[in-house]
């Protein structure tokens, strides 16, 4: 969805939205998004991120650069990783 770059590197960002973060169907949506990111070529100094807009709540995001792509391992990874949260879209200079 989005590429952001500067002198320090490149960020590949996949953006999704949901009404409720814990909704059951989200896990497969997030999994597919990560797999799509992982199939992209990665130049040096690249990070791959999944950002989720939770309606009327804010943003959650994770770095998935080193996430596994095998279905079970990825599902477990997404369940166990600590998601970062923002009430509003952060200024990119703060990240």
C-alpha positions in Angstrom: 0.0 0.0 0.0 2.8 2.4 0.9 6.5 2.9 0.4 8.3 5.4 2.6 12.0 6.1 2.2 14.7 8.5 3.3 18.5 8.3 3.6 18.2 5.8 6.4 16.2 3.2 4.5 13.0 2.0 3.0 9.7 1.1 4.8 7.2 -1.1 3.0 3.8 -0.8 4.7 0.7 -2.8 4.2 -2.4 -1.1 5.6 -5.6 -2.8 6.8 -8.7 -1.7 8.7 -11.2 -3.3 11.0 -14.1 -2.5 13.3 -12.7 -4.6 16.1 -9.1 -5.7 16.4 -9.9 -9.1 18.0 -12.4 -10.1 15.3 -11.9 -13.7 14.3 -11.6 -13.1 10.6 -8.7 -10.6 11.1 -6.1 -13.3 11.6 -6.4 -14.6 8.0 -6.5 -11.1 6.6 -3.4 -10.1 8.5 -1.7 -13.4 7.5 -2.3 -12.8 3.8 -1.0 -9.2 4.1 2.2 -10.4 5.7 2.7 -13.1 3.1 2.2 -10.4 0.3 4.8 -8.2 1.9 7.3 -11.1 2.3 7.1 -11.9 -1.4 8.5 -8.4 -2.3 12.2 -8.1 -2.9 14.0 -6.4 -0.1 16.9 -4.0 -0.8 19.3 -3.5 2.1 17.9 -1.4 5.0 14.3 -2.3 4.3 11.6 -2.9 6.9 8.2 -4.4 6.2 5.3 -3.3 8.4 1.6 -4.2 8.9 -0.5 -1.2 10.1 -4.1 -1.8 11.2 -6.6 1.0 11.6 -9.1 0.1 14.3 -12.2 2.2 13.7 -12.9 4.8 16.4 -9.9 3.4 18.4 -6.6 4.2 16.6 -3.7 2.4 15.0 -1.8 -0.8 15.7 1.3 -1.9 13.9 4.1 -4.4 13.9 7.3 -4.9 12.0 7.0 -8.1 10.0 10.4 -8.0 8.3 11.5 -11.3 9.9 8.1 -12.9 10.2 7.7 -16.5 9.1 5.5 -17.1 6.0 4.4 -20.7 6.8 0.7 -20.6 7.8 0.9 -22.1 11.3 4.1 -20.4 12.3 2.8 -17.0 11.0 -0.5 -17.4 12.8 1.4 -18.1 16.0 3.8 -15.2 15.4 0.9 -12.7 14.9 -0.8 -14.0 18.1 2.3 -13.7 20.3 4.0 -10.5 19.0 3.5 -7.2 20.9 1.6 -4.8 18.7 2.4 -1.1 19.0 -0.5 1.3 19.4 -1.3 4.9 18.5 -4.5 6.8 19.1 -3.8 8.9 16.0 -1.5 8.5 13.0 1.9 9.3 14.4 4.3 11.8 12.9 6.8 9.6 10.9 9.7 11.5 12.5 8.7 10.0 15.9 9.1 6.4 14.7 
